[in-house]
Amino acid sequence: MKPTITIEYCPKCGWLLRAAYMAQELLTTFADELQGVLLMPSEVSGRYTICIGDQKVFDRKEIGGFLEIKEVKQLVRDVVAPGKSLGHADRKVHD
Amino acid sequence: MKPTITIEYCPKCGWLLRAAYMAQELLTTFADELQGVLLMPSEVSGRYTICIGDQKVFDRKEIGGFLEIKEVKQLVRDVVAPGKSLGHADRKVHD
């Protein structure tokens, strides 16, 4: 069973578009590795988390902000497809 | 428990963008009524279905094409929030 990614976002913060953008990036890059991406409006203000199955891999409140999409892809890759190269998105940010 | 909508789309047909667009429309209109929207790439060529929980409310192959977004919203509204007005999106298409 392929994993499902859940992006829980605060709709009052206006993060639906951000979450939908990330979903499309992940579904493009990991088209064969994912069951799907669930966009879930949060009832908790300011929440933005990304979970792979039950495993939380990103929490805005812990980090104090957002990651660049290439960093998000690296986090997801490390769990769902450790051997997969992300090409130019595998370089560190600000290289 | 609020219902989850699943949009299963054929990635080879290039329908990810369409599915993500519909997800955003539904999450905007039914922000308080939905648990979330799951974007799920299909392994079946040409598939594009919309399910509310286990209930299929749209199947491209049965209809022979796609619906306008206002019609999709009407289908979803009738299941998740029957009393909800969709405003100008409640008029028939081509009025």
N, CA and C atoms of all chains as a GROMACS GRO file, in nm:
protein
  570
    1MET      N    1   0.085  -0.121   0.000
    1MET     CA    2   0.000   0.000   0.000
    1MET      C    3   0.088   0.125   0.000
    2LYS      N    4   0.070   0.208  -0.097
    2LYS     CA    5   0.147   0.332  -0.103
    2LYS      C    6   0.098   0.428   0.005
    3PRO      N    7   0.186   0.515   0.053
    3PRO     CA    8   0.145   0.608   0.159
    3PRO      C    9   0.062   0.725   0.105
    4THR      N   10  -0.022   0.775   0.193
    4THR     CA   11  -0.097   0.897   0.164
    4THR      C   12  -0.036   1.012   0.244
    5ILE      N   13  -0.017   1.123   0.177
    5ILE     CA   14   0.032   1.243   0.244
    5ILE      C   15  -0.087   1.330   0.282
    6THR      N   16  -0.085   1.379   0.405
    6THR     CA   17  -0.190   1.471   0.449
    6THR      C   18  -0.129   1.608   0.474
    7ILE      N   19  -0.183   1.707   0.407
    7ILE     CA   20  -0.143   1.846   0.435
    7ILE      C   21  -0.260   1.911   0.509
    8GLU      N   22  -0.237   1.939   0.638
    8GLU     CA   23  -0.340   2.005   0.718
    8GLU      C   24  -0.303   2.154   0.726
    9TYR      N   25  -0.395   2.238   0.684
    9TYR     CA   26  -0.364   2.381   0.672
    9TYR      C   27  -0.471   2.463   0.740
   10CYS      N   28  -0.434   2.581   0.785
   10CYS     CA   29  -0.530   2.673   0.845
   10CYS      C   30  -0.596   2.755   0.734
   11PRO      N   31  -0.726   2.732   0.711
   11PRO     CA   32  -0.791   2.808   0.603
   11PRO      C   33  -0.802   2.958   0.633
   12LYS      N   34  -0.812   2.991   0.762
   12LYS     CA   35  -0.824   3.134   0.797
   12LYS      C   36  -0.695   3.209   0.769
   13CYS      N   37  -0.583   3.138   0.769
   13CYS     CA   38  -0.455   3.199   0.735
   13CYS      C   39  -0.438   3.212   0.583
   14GLY      N   40  -0.532   3.156   0.508
   14GLY     CA   41  -0.523   3.166   0.362
   14GLY      C   42  -0.425   3.068   0.301
   15TRP      N   43  -0.408   2.955   0.365
   15TRP     CA   44  -0.305   2.861   0.320
   15TRP      C   45  -0.356   2.748   0.230
   16LEU      N   46  -0.482   2.758   0.189
   16LEU     CA   47  -0.532   2.657   0.095
   16LEU      C   48  -0.450   2.656  -0.034
   17LEU      N   49  -0.423   2.774  -0.087
   17LEU     CA   50  -0.350   2.780  -0.215
   17LEU      C   51  -0.210   2.721  -0.201
   18ARG      N   52  -0.146   2.751  -0.090
   18ARG     CA   53  -0.013   2.698  -0.063
   18ARG      C   54  -0.018   2.545  -0.053
   19ALA      N   55  -0.119   2.495   0.019
   19ALA     CA   56  -0.132   2.350   0.036
   19ALA      C   57  -0.161   2.282  -0.098
   20ALA      N   58  -0.247   2.344  -0.178
   20ALA     CA   59  -0.281   2.286  -0.308
   20ALA      C   60  -0.160   2.289  -0.402
   21TYR      N   61  -0.082   2.394  -0.393
   21TYR     CA   62   0.041   2.403  -0.473
   21TYR      C   63   0.136   2.290  -0.434
   22MET      N   64   0.158   2.273  -0.303
   22MET     CA   65   0.248   2.166  -0.257
   22MET      C   66   0.196   2.029  -0.298
   23ALA      N   67   0.064   2.010  -0.289
   23ALA     CA   68   0.006   1.881  -0.329
   23ALA      C   69   0.039   1.851  -0.475
   24GLN      N   70   0.026   1.952  -0.559
   24GLN     CA   71   0.054   1.931  -0.702
   24GLN      C   72   0.201   1.902  -0.727
   25GLU      N   73   0.288   1.972  -0.656
   25GLU     CA   74   0.432   1.944  -0.669
   25GLU      C   75   0.462   1.801  -0.628
   26LEU      N   76   0.407   1.758  -0.514
   26LEU     CA   77   0.435   1.624  -0.464
   26LEU      C   78   0.377   1.517  -0.556
   27LEU      N   79   0.256   1.542  -0.606
   27LEU     CA   80   0.193   1.443  -0.694
   27LEU      C   81   0.261   1.437  -0.831
   28THR      N   82   0.328   1.543  -0.868
   28THR     CA   83   0.404   1.541  -0.993
   28THR      C   84   0.535   1.465  -0.973
   29THR      N   85   0.605   1.498  -0.866
   29THR     CA   86   0.737   1.437  -0.842
   29THR      C   87   0.726   1.291  -0.799
   30PHE      N   88   0.624   1.260  -0.718
   30PHE     CA   89   0.610   1.124  -0.663
   30PHE      C   90   0.484   1.056  -0.717
   31ALA      N   91   0.460   1.074  -0.846
   31ALA     CA   92   0.337   1.022  -0.908
   31ALA      C   93   0.320   0.872  -0.885
   32ASP      N   94   0.430   0.797  -0.887
   32ASP     CA   95   0.419   0.652  -0.876
   32ASP      C   96   0.436   0.602  -0.733
   33GLU      N   97   0.477   0.689  -0.644
   33GLU     CA   98   0.509   0.644  -0.507
   33GLU      C   99   0.398   0.673  -0.406
   34LEU      N  100   0.301   0.757  -0.443
   34LEU     CA  101   0.199   0.798  -0.346
   34LEU      C  102   0.062   0.743  -0.380
   35GLN      N  103  -0.012   0.711  -0.276
   35GLN     CA  104  -0.153   0.677  -0.291
   35GLN      C  105  -0.232   0.803  -0.326
   36GLY      N  106  -0.192   0.914  -0.264
   36GLY     CA  107  -0.260   1.039  -0.289
   36GLY      C  108  -0.217   1.144  -0.189
   37VAL      N  109  -0.271   1.265  -0.207
   37VAL     CA  110  -0.246   1.374  -0.112
   37VAL      C  111  -0.381   1.427  -0.066
   38LEU      N  112  -0.398   1.430   0.067
   38LEU     CA  113  -0.522   1.478   0.127
   38LEU      C  114  -0.503   1.622   0.173
   39LEU      N  115  -0.587   1.710   0.121
   39LEU     CA  116  -0.589   1.850   0.166
   39LEU      C  117  -0.694   1.862   0.275
   40MET      N  118  -0.650   1.900   0.394
   40MET     CA  119  -0.740   1.898   0.509
   40MET      C  120  -0.740   2.032   0.581
   41PRO      N  121  -0.851   2.106   0.575
   41PRO     CA  122  -0.857   2.231   0.650
   41PRO      C  123  -0.851   2.203   0.800
   42SER      N  124  -0.769   2.282   0.870
   42SER     CA  125  -0.752   2.261   1.014
   42SER      C  126  -0.849   2.348   1.092
   43GLU      N  127  -0.890   2.297   1.207
   43GLU     CA  128  -0.971   2.380   1.296
   43GLU      C  129  -0.881   2.453   1.396
   44VAL      N  130  -0.752   2.425   1.389
   44VAL     CA  131  -0.657   2.491   1.478
   44VAL      C  132  -0.591   2.607   1.402
   45SER      N  133  -0.606   2.728   1.455
   45SER     CA  134  -0.550   2.845   1.388
   45SER      C  135  -0.399   2.833   1.374
   46GLY      N  136  -0.350   2.868   1.256
   46GLY     CA  137  -0.205   2.873   1.234
   46GLY      C  138  -0.140   2.739   1.210
   47ARG      N  139  -0.220   2.633   1.202
   47ARG     CA  140  -0.159   2.503   1.182
   47ARG      C  141  -0.127   2.479   1.034
   48TYR      N  142  -0.007   2.426   1.011
   48TYR     CA  143   0.030   2.378   0.877
   48TYR      C  144   0.125   2.261   0.900
   49THR      N  145   0.073   2.142   0.879
   49THR     CA  146   0.154   2.022   0.901
   49THR      C  147   0.148   1.933   0.777
   50ILE      N  148   0.256   1.857   0.759
   50ILE     CA  149   0.260   1.758   0.652
   50ILE      C  150   0.290   1.624   0.716
   51CYS      N  151   0.201   1.526   0.692
   51CYS     CA  152   0.221   1.392   0.745
   51CYS      C  153   0.226   1.292   0.630
   52ILE      N  154   0.313   1.193   0.648
   52ILE     CA  155   0.316   1.080   0.555
   52ILE      C  156   0.262   0.962   0.632
   53GLY      N  157   0.142   0.919   0.596
   53GLY     CA  158   0.072   0.824   0.682
   53GLY      C  159   0.053   0.891   0.817
   54ASP      N  160   0.096   0.825   0.923
   54ASP     CA  161   0.081   0.882   1.058
   54ASP      C  162   0.204   0.962   1.101
   55GLN      N  163   0.304   0.965   1.016
   55GLN     CA  164   0.434   1.024   1.055
   55GLN      C  165   0.440   1.172   1.015
   56LYS      N  166   0.448   1.258   1.114
   56LYS     CA  167   0.457   1.401   1.083
   56LYS      C  168   0.600   1.435   1.040
   57VAL      N  169   0.612   1.496   0.922
   57VAL     CA  170   0.746   1.531   0.874
   57VAL      C  171   0.768   1.683   0.870
   58PHE      N  172   0.659   1.758   0.887
   58PHE     CA  173   0.675   1.904   0.891
   58PHE      C  174   0.565   1.964   0.977
   59ASP      N  175   0.607   2.062   1.060
   59ASP     CA  176   0.511   2.136   1.142
   59ASP      C  177   0.558   2.281   1.148
   60ARG      N  178   0.478   2.368   1.092
   60ARG     CA  179   0.517   2.509   1.085
   60ARG      C  180   0.549   2.567   1.222
   61LYS      N  181   0.474   2.525   1.322
   61LYS     CA  182   0.494   2.583   1.455
   61LYS      C  183   0.625   2.537   1.518
   62GLU      N  184   0.670   2.417   1.480
   62GLU     CA  185   0.799   2.370   1.534
   62GLU      C  186   0.916   2.439   1.465
   63ILE      N  187   0.900   2.460   1.335
   63ILE     CA  188   1.008   2.520   1.256
   63ILE      C  189   1.008   2.673   1.269
   64GLY      N  190   0.890   2.727   1.296
   64GLY     CA  191   0.877   2.872   1.300
   64GLY      C  192   0.864   2.934   1.163
   65GLY      N  193   0.816   2.856   1.067
   65GLY     CA  194   0.797   2.909   0.931
   65GLY      C  195   0.778   2.796   0.833
   66PHE      N  196   0.794   2.829   0.706
   66PHE     CA  197   0.774   2.730   0.601
   66PHE      C  198   0.907   2.689   0.540
   67LEU      N  199   0.905   2.575   0.474
   67LEU     CA  200   1.022   2.531   0.399
   67LEU      C  201   1.001   2.561   0.251
   68GLU      N  202   1.111   2.571   0.180
   68GLU     CA  203   1.103   2.579   0.035
   68GLU      C  204   1.055   2.444  -0.018
   69ILE      N  205   0.994   2.446  -0.136
   69ILE     CA  206   0.935   2.322  -0.187
   69ILE      C  207   1.040   2.212  -0.206
   70LYS      N  208   1.163   2.250  -0.243
   70LYS     CA  209   1.264   2.145  -0.264
   70LYS      C  210   1.298   2.075  -0.132
   71GLU      N  211   1.291   2.149  -0.024
   71GLU     CA  212   1.316   2.088   0.107
   71GLU      C  213   1.200   1.994   0.146
   72VAL      N  214   1.079   2.037   0.112
   72VAL     CA  215   0.964   1.950   0.138
   72VAL      C  216   0.979   1.820   0.060
   73LYS      N  217   1.020   1.833  -0.065
   73LYS     CA  218   1.036   1.712  -0.148
   73LYS      C  219   1.145   1.621  -0.092
   74GLN      N  220   1.251   1.680  -0.039
   74GLN     CA  221   1.357   1.598   0.020
   74GLN      C  222   1.306   1.522   0.142
   75LEU      N  223   1.226   1.589   0.226
   75LEU     CA  224   1.167   1.522   0.342
   75LEU      C  225   1.081   1.404   0.299
   76VAL      N  226   0.998   1.429   0.197
   76VAL     CA  227   0.907   1.325   0.150
   76VAL      C  228   0.986   1.212   0.083
   77ARG      N  229   1.080   1.248   0.001
   77ARG     CA  230   1.163   1.148  -0.066
   77ARG      C  231   1.230   1.055   0.034
   78ASP      N  232   1.286   1.114   0.142
   78ASP     CA  233   1.359   1.034   0.240
   78ASP      C  234   1.270   0.925   0.302
   79VAL      N  235   1.140   0.949   0.304
   79VAL     CA  236   1.048   0.849   0.361
   79VAL      C  237   0.991   0.755   0.254
   80VAL      N  238   0.943   0.811   0.144
   80VAL     CA  239   0.868   0.727   0.050
   80VAL      C  240   0.953   0.665  -0.060
   81ALA      N  241   1.068   0.724  -0.090
   81ALA     CA  242   1.151   0.673  -0.200
   81ALA      C  243   1.296   0.712  -0.175
   82PRO      N  244   1.359   0.652  -0.071
   82PRO     CA  245   1.492   0.695  -0.028
   82PRO      C  246   1.597   0.694  -0.138
   83GLY      N  247   1.582   0.605  -0.236
   83GLY     CA  248   1.684   0.596  -0.340
   83GLY      C  249   1.661   0.690  -0.456
   84LYS      N  250   1.553   0.765  -0.453
   84LYS     CA  251   1.514   0.847  -0.568
   84LYS      C  252   1.594   0.976  -0.572
   85SER      N  253   1.648   1.008  -0.690
   85SER     CA  254   1.714   1.137  -0.708
   85SER      C  255   1.612   1.244  -0.745
   86LEU      N  256   1.628   1.359  -0.686
   86LEU     CA  257   1.537   1.470  -0.719
   86LEU      C  258   1.602   1.566  -0.819
   87GLY      N  259   1.711   1.523  -0.878
   87GLY     CA  260   1.777   1.607  -0.977
   87GLY      C  261   1.825   1.737  -0.916
   88HIS      N  262   1.799   1.846  -0.983
   88HIS     CA  263   1.849   1.975  -0.935
   88HIS      C  264   1.786   2.015  -0.801
   89ALA      N  265   1.672   1.954  -0.770
   89ALA     CA  266   1.608   1.984  -0.641
   89ALA      C  267   1.676   1.911  -0.525
   90ASP      N  268   1.785   1.840  -0.556
   90ASP     CA  269   1.857   1.770  -0.450
   90ASP      C  270   1.973   1.851  -0.396
   91ARG      N  271   2.001   1.962  -0.460
   91ARG     CA  272   2.106   2.048  -0.405
   91ARG      C  273   2.050   2.120  -0.284
   92LYS      N  274   2.139   2.163  -0.197
   92LYS     CA  275   2.093   2.239  -0.081
   92LYS      C  276   2.037   2.373  -0.126
   93VAL      N  277   1.942   2.423  -0.047
   93VAL     CA  278   1.888   2.555  -0.075
   93VAL      C  279   2.001   2.657  -0.062
   94HIS      N  280   2.002   2.757  -0.144
   94HIS     CA  281   2.100   2.865  -0.142
   94HIS      C  282   2.238   2.820  -0.190
   95ASP      N  283   2.245   2.704  -0.257
   95ASP     CA  284   2.372   2.666  -0.320
   95ASP      C  285   2.404   2.768  -0.429
   96MET      N  286  -1.859   1.310   1.213
   96MET     CA  287  -1.741   1.311   1.125
   96MET      C  288  -1.780   1.369   0.988
   97LYS      N  289  -1.709   1.472   0.948
   97LYS     CA  290  -1.738   1.532   0.818
   97LYS      C  291  -1.688   1.440   0.706
   98PRO      N  292  -1.751   1.446   0.590
   98PRO     CA  293  -1.710   1.358   0.481
   98PRO      C  294  -1.581   1.405   0.412
   99THR      N  295  -1.510   1.307   0.359
   99THR     CA  296  -1.393   1.336   0.276
   99THR      C  297  -1.430   1.311   0.130
  100ILE      N  298  -1.392   1.404   0.045
  100ILE     CA  299  -1.414   1.386  -0.099
  100ILE      C  300  -1.286   1.332  -0.161
  101THR      N  301  -1.301   1.231  -0.244
  101THR     CA  302  -1.186   1.177  -0.317
  101THR      C  303  -1.202   1.206  -0.466
  102ILE      N  304  -1.102   1.272  -0.521
  102ILE     CA  305  -1.099   1.292  -0.666
  102ILE      C  306  -0.990   1.200  -0.721
  103GLU      N  307  -1.033   1.098  -0.794
  103GLU     CA  308  -0.937   1.005  -0.855
  103GLU      C  309  -0.923   1.044  -1.001
  104TYR      N  310  -0.801   1.072  -1.041
  104TYR     CA  311  -0.778   1.125  -1.176
  104TYR      C  312  -0.669   1.046  -1.246
  105CYS      N  313  -0.674   1.045  -1.378
  105CYS     CA  314  -0.570   0.978  -1.457
  105CYS      C  315  -0.455   1.076  -1.479
  106PRO      N  316  -0.340   1.047  -1.419
  106PRO     CA  317  -0.228   1.141  -1.435
  106PRO      C  318  -0.175   1.145  -1.579
  107LYS      N  319  -0.187   1.032  -1.649
  107LYS     CA  320  -0.137   1.029  -1.786
  107LYS      C  321  -0.221   1.115  -1.880
  108CYS      N  322  -0.346   1.137  -1.842
  108CYS     CA  323  -0.433   1.226  -1.920
  108CYS      C  324  -0.406   1.373  -1.888
  109GLY      N  325  -0.321   1.396  -1.788
  109GLY     CA  326  -0.290   1.535  -1.752
  109GLY      C  327  -0.397   1.600  -1.666
  110TRP      N  328  -0.467   1.522  -1.588
  110TRP     CA  329  -0.581   1.576  -1.513
  110TRP      C  330  -0.551   1.614  -1.369
  111LEU      N  331  -0.422   1.613  -1.334
  111LEU     CA  332  -0.387   1.658  -1.199
  111LEU      C  333  -0.429   1.804  -1.176
  112LEU      N  334  -0.402   1.889  -1.275
  112LEU     CA  335  -0.433   2.031  -1.257
  112LEU      C  336  -0.584   2.053  -1.243
  113ARG      N  337  -0.658   1.979  -1.322
  113ARG     CA  338  -0.805   1.987  -1.315
  113ARG      C  339  -0.853   1.941  -1.177
  114ALA      N  340  -0.798   1.830  -1.131
  114ALA     CA  341  -0.838   1.776  -1.001
  114ALA      C  342  -0.802   1.873  -0.888
  115ALA      N  343  -0.682   1.932  -0.896
  115ALA     CA  344  -0.640   2.026  -0.792
  115ALA      C  345  -0.726   2.152  -0.795
  116TYR      N  346  -0.762   2.195  -0.914
  116TYR     CA  347  -0.852   2.311  -0.926
  116TYR      C  348  -0.986   2.282  -0.859
  117MET      N  349  -1.042   2.165  -0.892
  117MET     CA  350  -1.173   2.130  -0.833
  117MET      C  351  -1.162   2.117  -0.681
  118ALA      N  352  -1.050   2.061  -0.634
  118ALA     CA  353  -1.031   2.048  -0.489
  118ALA      C  354  -1.035   2.185  -0.422
  119GLN      N  355  -0.968   2.281  -0.483
  119GLN     CA  356  -0.964   2.415  -0.425
  119GLN      C  357  -1.101   2.482  -0.427
  120GLU      N  358  -1.174   2.462  -0.536
  120GLU     CA  359  -1.310   2.517  -0.543
  120GLU      C  360  -1.398   2.456  -0.433
  121LEU      N  361  -1.389   2.324  -0.417
  121LEU     CA  362  -1.474   2.257  -0.317
  121LEU      C  363  -1.433   2.296  -0.175
  122LEU      N  364  -1.303   2.306  -0.151
  122LEU     CA  365  -1.257   2.342  -0.016
  122LEU      C  366  -1.287   2.488   0.016
  123THR      N  367  -1.301   2.571  -0.086
  123THR     CA  368  -1.340   2.710  -0.064
  123THR      C  369  -1.489   2.719  -0.033
  124THR      N  370  -1.569   2.653  -0.116
  124THR     CA  371  -1.715   2.661  -0.101
  124THR      C  372  -1.764   2.585   0.022
  125PHE      N  373  -1.703   2.469   0.050
  125PHE     CA  374  -1.750   2.384   0.160
  125PHE      C  375  -1.645   2.375   0.271
  126ALA      N  376  -1.584   2.487   0.301
  126ALA     CA  377  -1.476   2.491   0.400
  126ALA      C  378  -1.516   2.430   0.534
  127ASP      N  379  -1.641   2.452   0.575
  127ASP     CA  380  -1.685   2.405   0.707
  127ASP      C  381  -1.752   2.268   0.703
  128GLU      N  382  -1.781   2.221   0.583
  128GLU     CA  383  -1.859   2.096   0.572
  128GLU      C  384  -1.775   1.973   0.540
  129LEU      N  385  -1.650   1.994   0.501
  129LEU     CA  386  -1.568   1.880   0.457
  129LEU      C  387  -1.453   1.852   0.553
  130GLN      N  388  -1.423   1.724   0.566
  130GLN     CA  389  -1.302   1.682   0.638
  130GLN      C  390  -1.179   1.715   0.553
  131GLY      N  391  -1.194   1.699   0.423
  131GLY     CA  392  -1.084   1.728   0.333
  131GLY      C  393  -1.112   1.676   0.195
  132VAL      N  394  -1.019   1.701   0.104
  132VAL     CA  395  -1.028   1.648  -0.032
  132VAL      C  396  -0.899   1.571  -0.061
  133LEU      N  397  -0.916   1.447  -0.103
  133LEU     CA  398  -0.802   1.360  -0.136
  133LEU      C  399  -0.782   1.358  -0.287
  134LEU      N  400  -0.663   1.398  -0.330
  134LEU     CA  401  -0.626   1.389  -0.471
  134LEU      C  402  -0.554   1.256  -0.492
  135MET      N  403  -0.611   1.170  -0.576
  135MET     CA  404  -0.558   1.035  -0.589
  135MET      C  405  -0.531   1.000  -0.735
  136PRO      N  406  -0.404   0.985  -0.771
  136PRO     CA  407  -0.374   0.943  -0.909
  136PRO      C  408  -0.428   0.802  -0.933
  137SER      N  409  -0.492   0.783  -1.047
  137SER     CA  410  -0.551   0.654  -1.080
  137SER      C  411  -0.454   0.569  -1.161
  138GLU      N  412  -0.462   0.440  -1.140
  138GLU     CA  413  -0.384   0.350  -1.224
  138GLU      C  414  -0.465   0.307  -1.346
  139VAL      N  415  -0.590   0.350  -1.351
  139VAL     CA  416  -0.676   0.316  -1.464
  139VAL      C  417  -0.678   0.433  -1.561
  140SER      N  418  -0.638   0.408  -1.684
  140SER     CA  419  -0.632   0.515  -1.784
  140SER      C  420  -0.769   0.576  -1.806
  141GLY      N  421  -0.771   0.708  -1.812
  141GLY     CA  422  -0.895   0.778  -1.845
  141GLY      C  423  -0.994   0.793  -1.732
  142ARG      N  424  -0.954   0.748  -1.613
  142ARG     CA  425  -1.050   0.757  -1.502
  142ARG      C  426  -1.050   0.898  -1.442
  143TYR      N  427  -1.170   0.947  -1.415
  143TYR     CA  428  -1.186   1.070  -1.338
  143TYR      C  429  -1.317   1.055  -1.262
  144THR      N  430  -1.305   1.028  -1.134
  144THR     CA  431  -1.426   1.009  -1.053
  144THR      C  432  -1.419   1.099  -0.930
  145ILE      N  433  -1.537   1.133  -0.882
  145ILE     CA  434  -1.548   1.210  -0.757
  145ILE      C  435  -1.637   1.130  -0.662
  146CYS      N  436  -1.583   1.100  -0.545
  146CYS     CA  437  -1.659   1.028  -0.444
  146CYS      C  438  -1.671   1.111  -0.317
  147ILE      N  439  -1.786   1.103  -0.253
  147ILE     CA  440  -1.805   1.163  -0.122
  147ILE      C  441  -1.814   1.047  -0.024
  148GLY      N  442  -1.711   1.029   0.056
  148GLY     CA  443  -1.700   0.905   0.132
  148GLY      C  444  -1.694   0.791   0.032
  149ASP      N  445  -1.782   0.693   0.047
  149ASP     CA  446  -1.783   0.579  -0.045
  149ASP      C  447  -1.878   0.599  -0.163
  150GLN      N  448  -1.948   0.712  -0.164
  150GLN     CA  449  -2.053   0.733  -0.263
  150GLN      C  450  -2.000   0.805  -0.386
  151LYS      N  451  -2.003   0.739  -0.499
  151LYS     CA  452  -1.955   0.802  -0.622
  151LYS      C  453  -2.062   0.897  -0.675
  152VAL      N  454  -2.025   1.023  -0.694
  152VAL     CA  455  -2.122   1.120  -0.745
  152VAL      C  456  -2.089   1.166  -0.887
  153PHE      N  457  -1.969   1.132  -0.933
  153PHE     CA  458  -1.935   1.166  -1.072
  153PHE      C  459  -1.837   1.065  -1.128
  154ASP      N  460  -1.861   1.027  -1.254
  154ASP     CA  461  -1.770   0.936  -1.324
  154ASP      C  462  -1.765   0.981  -1.469
  155ARG      N  463  -1.648   1.024  -1.511
  155ARG     CA  464  -1.633   1.076  -1.647
  155ARG      C  465  -1.677   0.975  -1.752
  156LYS      N  466  -1.649   0.849  -1.727
  156LYS     CA  467  -1.681   0.748  -1.828
  156LYS      C  468  -1.832   0.724  -1.840
  157GLU      N  469  -1.904   0.746  -1.730
  157GLU     CA  470  -2.050   0.729  -1.736
  157GLU      C  471  -2.116   0.848  -1.807
  158ILE      N  472  -2.062   0.966  -1.780
  158ILE     CA  473  -2.120   1.089  -1.836
  158ILE      C  474  -2.071   1.112  -1.979
  159GLY      N  475  -1.952   1.061  -2.008
  159GLY     CA  476  -1.893   1.086  -2.139
  159GLY      C  477  -1.824   1.220  -2.147
  160GLY      N  478  -1.785   1.274  -2.033
  160GLY     CA  479  -1.715   1.403  -2.032
  160GLY      C  480  -1.712   1.461  -1.893
  161PHE      N  481  -1.683   1.588  -1.886
  161PHE     CA  482  -1.673   1.655  -1.757
  161PHE      C  483  -1.792   1.747  -1.734
  162LEU      N  484  -1.812   1.781  -1.608
  162LEU     CA  485  -1.914   1.879  -1.572
  162LEU      C  486  -1.848   2.014  -1.547
  163GLU      N  487  -1.926   2.117  -1.560
  163GLU     CA  488  -1.882   2.249  -1.518
  163GLU      C  489  -1.871   2.250  -1.366
  164ILE      N  490  -1.784   2.336  -1.314
  164ILE     CA  491  -1.760   2.336  -1.170
  164ILE      C  492  -1.887   2.364  -1.090
  165LYS      N  493  -1.977   2.447  -1.143
  165LYS     CA  494  -2.099   2.476  -1.066
  165LYS      C  495  -2.186   2.351  -1.053
  166GLU      N  496  -2.182   2.266  -1.154
  166GLU     CA  497  -2.259   2.141  -1.146
  166GLU      C  498  -2.196   2.045  -1.045
  167VAL      N  499  -2.062   2.044  -1.041
  167VAL     CA  500  -1.993   1.961  -0.942
  167VAL      C  501  -2.032   2.007  -0.802
  168LYS      N  502  -2.033   2.140  -0.783
  168LYS     CA  503  -2.068   2.193  -0.651
  168LYS      C  504  -2.211   2.158  -0.612
  169GLN      N  505  -2.300   2.158  -0.711
  169GLN     CA  506  -2.439   2.122  -0.682
  169GLN      C  507  -2.448   1.975  -0.638
  170LEU      N  508  -2.375   1.888  -0.706
  170LEU     CA  509  -2.373   1.746  -0.668
  170LEU      C  510  -2.323   1.729  -0.525
  171VAL      N  511  -2.215   1.800  -0.495
  171VAL     CA  512  -2.156   1.788  -0.360
  171VAL      C  513  -2.249   1.849  -0.256
  172ARG      N  514  -2.302   1.965  -0.287
  172ARG     CA  515  -2.394   2.031  -0.195
  172ARG      C  516  -2.512   1.941  -0.159
  173ASP      N  517  -2.568   1.875  -0.260
  173ASP     CA  518  -2.686   1.792  -0.237
  173ASP      C  519  -2.659   1.681  -0.136
  174VAL      N  520  -2.531   1.640  -0.124
  174VAL     CA  521  -2.498   1.534  -0.029
  174VAL      C  522  -2.451   1.590   0.105
  175VAL      N  523  -2.362   1.690   0.102
  175VAL     CA  524  -2.298   1.730   0.228
  175VAL      C  525  -2.368   1.845   0.299
  176ALA      N  526  -2.446   1.924   0.225
  176ALA     CA  527  -2.509   2.041   0.286
  176ALA      C  528  -2.634   2.077   0.206
  177PRO      N  529  -2.738   1.989   0.213
  177PRO     CA  530  -2.855   2.004   0.126
  177PRO      C  531  -2.923   2.141   0.136
  178GLY      N  532  -2.915   2.204   0.252
  178GLY     CA  533  -2.983   2.332   0.269
  178GLY      C  534  -2.903   2.452   0.226
  179LYS      N  535  -2.780   2.430   0.183
  179LYS     CA  536  -2.688   2.540   0.155
  179LYS      C  537  -2.715   2.601   0.017
  180SER      N  538  -2.724   2.734   0.012
  180SER     CA  539  -2.737   2.800  -0.117
  180SER      C  540  -2.599   2.825  -0.176
  181LEU      N  541  -2.588   2.803  -0.304
  181LEU     CA  542  -2.461   2.828  -0.372
  181LEU      C  543  -2.462   2.963  -0.445
  182GLY      N  544  -2.563   3.044  -0.415
  182GLY     CA  545  -2.569   3.176  -0.477
  182GLY      C  546  -2.585   3.166  -0.628
  183HIS      N  547  -2.506   3.243  -0.700
  183HIS     CA  548  -2.523   3.246  -0.846
  183HIS      C  549  -2.483   3.112  -0.909
  184ALA      N  550  -2.409   3.029  -0.835
  184ALA     CA  551  -2.372   2.897  -0.888
  184ALA      C  552  -2.488   2.798  -0.874
  185ASP      N  553  -2.603   2.847  -0.829
  185ASP     CA  554  -2.718   2.759  -0.816
  185ASP      C  555  -2.809   2.766  -0.937
  186ARG      N  556  -2.780   2.858  -1.025
  186ARG     CA  557  -2.860   2.862  -1.148
  186ARG      C  558  -2.814   2.750  -1.240
  187LYS      N  559  -2.902   2.710  -1.330
  187LYS     CA  560  -2.863   2.607  -1.425
  187LYS      C  561  -2.755   2.660  -1.518
  188VAL      N  562  -2.672   2.568  -1.566
  188VAL     CA  563  -2.571   2.607  -1.665
  188VAL      C  564  -2.643   2.656  -1.791
  189HIS      N  565  -2.588   2.753  -1.855
  189HIS     CA  566  -2.639   2.812  -1.979
  189HIS      C  567  -2.767   2.892  -1.958
  190ASP      N  568  -2.797   2.930  -1.834
  190ASP     CA  569  -2.908   3.023  -1.809
  190ASP      C  570  -2.876   3.155  -1.875
   0.00000   0.00000   0.00000
